[in-house]
Amino acid sequence: MDNAKEMKKENNNGNNRMQHKMLLDMIYIALFAAIIAVCAQIQLPIGPVPFTLQTLGVFAASGLLGAKRGTLSVLIYILLGAVGVPVFAGFSGGFSVLIGSTGGYIIGFLLTALTVGIMTDLLGKKLWVLIVSMVVGLALCYVFGTAWFIIVMNNQGKAMDIATALSYCVIPFLIPDAAKIAVATVLVNRLDKIIKL
């Protein structure tokens, strides 16, 4: 009889711990989706593609939360924007932003989050892992977003070659994005030691 009570108590404790973890996961995912939305509003319109802190939010989310939760937070951010919530740069929203010339960079955030999350899940959160994963993730976002930009611009009748697209969409962002990687690396490295997510 006592064994049955003990087993029931252990099962209840296990269920409570699992529910607590699921609740915390949902809170963290929602929190980082909100952080990315706030980072999107900190912008400088320097050309067809505005400079924002979105990638900093994506780096932090995927670096701290890992592949599954980090990518989910980015996906929720994108879905909120797609349905019209003004979470994209300049308080914009709607599906038209995603299919516009800069939409490929927003969708490319998923590639960044997956890359950073998978690499840190597999190799840990050492500084070199964070830096390499963020550089690779950002490069994938650049490739996807720039290809999208070229296709959309050419479809709109505005002739766009790779060199011109790179001069608009990549080259002006290399130094600011390197700074964001440096800041995100330090943030993730420090916060991971303080709060275990």
ZITABEL-V42964 format. One record per pair of residues at least 24 apart in sequence whose C-alpha atoms are under 10 Angstrom apart, sorted by the first residue. I is the first residue (numbers start at 1). GAP is how many residues later the second one is. Records with the same first field share a line. If there is no record, write none. Layout:
BEGIN
I->GAP + GAP
END
This chain:
BEGIN
21->176
24->173
25->40 + 44 + 172
26->43 + 46 + 47
28->33 + 36 + 37 + 41 + 42 + 45 + 169
29->32 + 36 + 39 + 40 + 41 + 42 + 43 + 44 + 45 + 46 + 47 + 48
30->39 + 42 + 43 + 44 + 46 + 47
31->30 + 42
32->25 + 26 + 28 + 29 + 30 + 32 + 33 + 37 + 38 + 40 + 41 + 42 + 44 + 45
33->24 + 25 + 28 + 37 + 38 + 39 + 40 + 41 + 42 + 43 + 44 + 45 + 47 + 54
34->39 + 40 + 42 + 43 + 53
35->25 + 26 + 38 + 42
36->24 + 25 + 37 + 38 + 41 + 42 + 51 + 52
37->37 + 40 + 41 + 43 + 44 + 48 + 49 + 50 + 51 + 52 + 54
38->49 + 50 + 51 + 53
39->48 + 49 + 50
40->47 + 48 + 49 + 50 + 51 + 52
41->45 + 46 + 47 + 48 + 49 + 50 + 51
42->47 + 48
43->46 + 47
44->45 + 46
45->44 + 45
46->122 + 126 + 127
47->121 + 122 + 125
48->53 + 54 + 101 + 117 + 120 + 121
49->40 + 52 + 53 + 54 + 56 + 100 + 119 + 120 + 121 + 123 + 124
50->39 + 40 + 52 + 118 + 119 + 123
51->38 + 118 + 121 + 122 + 125 + 126
52->36 + 37 + 38 + 121 + 124 + 125
53->36 + 123 + 124 + 127
54->34 + 35 + 52 + 55 + 126
55->50 + 51 + 54 + 57 + 58 + 79 + 82 + 83 + 86 + 122 + 125 + 126 + 129
56->78 + 121 + 123 + 124 + 125 + 126 + 127 + 128 + 129 + 131
57->52 + 56 + 123 + 127
58->51 + 52 + 54 + 55 + 58 + 76 + 79 + 80 + 126
59->50 + 53 + 54 + 56 + 57 + 58 + 71 + 72 + 74 + 75 + 76 + 78 + 79 + 121 + 122 + 124 + 125 + 126 + 128 + 129
60->53 + 56 + 57 + 74 + 120 + 121 + 123 + 124 + 125 + 126 + 127 + 128 + 129 + 131
61->52 + 55 + 56 + 123 + 127
62->48 + 50 + 51 + 52 + 53 + 54 + 55 + 56 + 57 + 58 + 59 + 72 + 126
63->50 + 51 + 52 + 53 + 54 + 55 + 56 + 57 + 58 + 61 + 62 + 66 + 67 + 70 + 71 + 121 + 122 + 124 + 125 + 126 + 129
64->52 + 53 + 56 + 57 + 61 + 120 + 123 + 124 + 125 + 127 + 128 + 131 + 132 + 133
65->48 + 51 + 52 + 55 + 56 + 123 + 127 + 131 + 132
66->47 + 48 + 49 + 50 + 51 + 52 + 53 + 54 + 55 + 56 + 58 + 59 + 131
67->43 + 45 + 46 + 47 + 48 + 49 + 50 + 51 + 52 + 53 + 54 + 55
68->45 + 46 + 49 + 50 + 53
69->44 + 45 + 48 + 128
70->40 + 42 + 43 + 44 + 46 + 47 + 48
71->38 + 39 + 40 + 41 + 42 + 43 + 44 + 45 + 46 + 47
72->38 + 41 + 42
73->37 + 40
74->32 + 33 + 35 + 36 + 37 + 38 + 39 + 40
75->31 + 32 + 34 + 35 + 38
77->29
78->25 + 28 + 29 + 31 + 32
81->25
99->49 + 50 + 53
100->48 + 49 + 52 + 53
101->44 + 45 + 46 + 47 + 48 + 49 + 50 + 51 + 52 + 53 + 55
102->43 + 44 + 46 + 47 + 48 + 50 + 51 + 67
103->41 + 42 + 43 + 45 + 46 + 49
104->37 + 38 + 39 + 40 + 41 + 42 + 43 + 44 + 45 + 48
105->33 + 35 + 36 + 37 + 38 + 39 + 40 + 41 + 42 + 43 + 44 + 64
106->35 + 38 + 39
107->34 + 37 + 38 + 41
108->29 + 30 + 31 + 32 + 33 + 34 + 35 + 36 + 37 + 38 + 40
109->28 + 29 + 31 + 32 + 33 + 35 + 36
110->27 + 30 + 31
111->25 + 26 + 27 + 28 + 29 + 30 + 33
112->24 + 25 + 26 + 27 + 28 + 29 + 30
113->24 + 25 + 28
115->25
125->60 + 63 + 64 + 67 + 68
126->59 + 62 + 63
127->55 + 58 + 59 + 61 + 62
128->57
129->56
130->51 + 52 + 54 + 55 + 56 + 58 + 59
131->47 + 50 + 51 + 53 + 54 + 55
132->49
133->48
134->43 + 44 + 46 + 47 + 48 + 50 + 51
135->42 + 43 + 46
138->36 + 39 + 40 + 43
139->31
142->24 + 27 + 28 + 31
143->27
145->24 + 25
146->24
END
